[in-house]
Amino acid sequence: MLTHKTFNISIVAILFITSFMPTFTGCGNSGNFGYVSGKVLIDGQAAPEGLIVRFQPVDKNGSPSSSFTGKNGEYELWFSRTVKGVQLGSSTVTIIQQTSDTEVKPTPEYLLAFNEKREIFDVKKGRQTYDVNIDSSLKLDKKKKKR
């Protein structure tokens, strides 16, 4: 026979366990993310290590995902420090040169021009590969620059 005290403890235990079910079953927010990885290439060659790859959802309510390029220009996007992935839907792709407190490098014009053209990638559920190909001969649009 359940006593009032045993019944309360059972309810608390059930609520506690069921609150973690999405984590155990792999559900939760996983349906809202796609998993994007790939390479950044400049003129067909691996980009240098340390560039920032950023996917900003076109939806104004979306939050960006980002990554640093690795040794071979490889990247894998993260939504946060603990959540891998990118929100579903169209995202604007930007590549940013990392700076530090001790060293400030000017951003090459071809990276600025690549970001200016606002490349879009449509993120879908599941894993996908997206290689970013940048032409180093890209130039900024002088008409936009004067504004």
Long-range contacts (C-beta under 8 A, 24 or more apart in sequence): 29-83, 30-85, 31-125, 32-87, 32-88, 33-79, 33-83, 33-84, 33-85, 33-86, 33-87, 33-88, 33-125, 34-85, 34-86, 34-88, 34-123, 34-124, 34-125, 34-126, 34-127, 34-128, 35-76, 35-77, 35-84, 35-85, 35-86, 35-126, 35-127, 35-128, 36-65, 36-76, 36-77, 36-85, 36-86, 36-121, 36-123, 36-128, 36-129, 36-130, 37-74, 37-75, 37-76, 37-77, 37-127, 37-129, 37-130, 38-74, 38-75, 38-129, 38-130, 38-131, 38-132, 39-72, 39-73, 39-74, 39-75, 39-131, 39-132, 40-69, 40-73, 40-75, 40-95, 40-131, 40-132, 40-134, 41-73, 41-131, 41-132, 41-133, 41-134, 42-110, 42-134, 42-136, 43-134, 43-135, 43-136, 44-133, 45-73, 46-71, 46-72, 46-73, 46-74, 47-73, 47-95, 47-134, 48-73, 49-73, 50-98, 51-95, 51-96, 51-97, 51-98, 52-95, 52-96, 52-97, 52-98, 53-77, 53-93, 53-94, 53-95, 53-132, 54-93, 54-94, 54-95, 54-96, 55-86, 55-91, 55-92, 55-93, 55-121, 55-123, 56-91, 56-92, 56-94, 57-86, 57-87, 57-89, 57-90, 57-91, 58-89, 58-90, 58-91, 58-92, 58-120, 59-87, 59-89, 59-90, 62-87, 62-89, 62-91, 63-87, 64-91, 65-91, 68-98, 86-123, 87-123, 88-123, 88-124, 88-125, 89-122, 89-123, 90-120, 90-121, 90-122, 90-123, 91-120, 91-121, 91-122, 91-123, 92-118, 92-119, 92-120, 93-119, 93-120, 93-121, 93-130, 93-132, 95-132, 95-134, 108-136, 109-138, 109-139, 109-140, 110-134, 110-135, 110-136, 110-137, 110-138, 110-139, 112-140, 113-138, 113-139, 113-140, 113-141, 114-138, 116-140, 116-141, 116-144
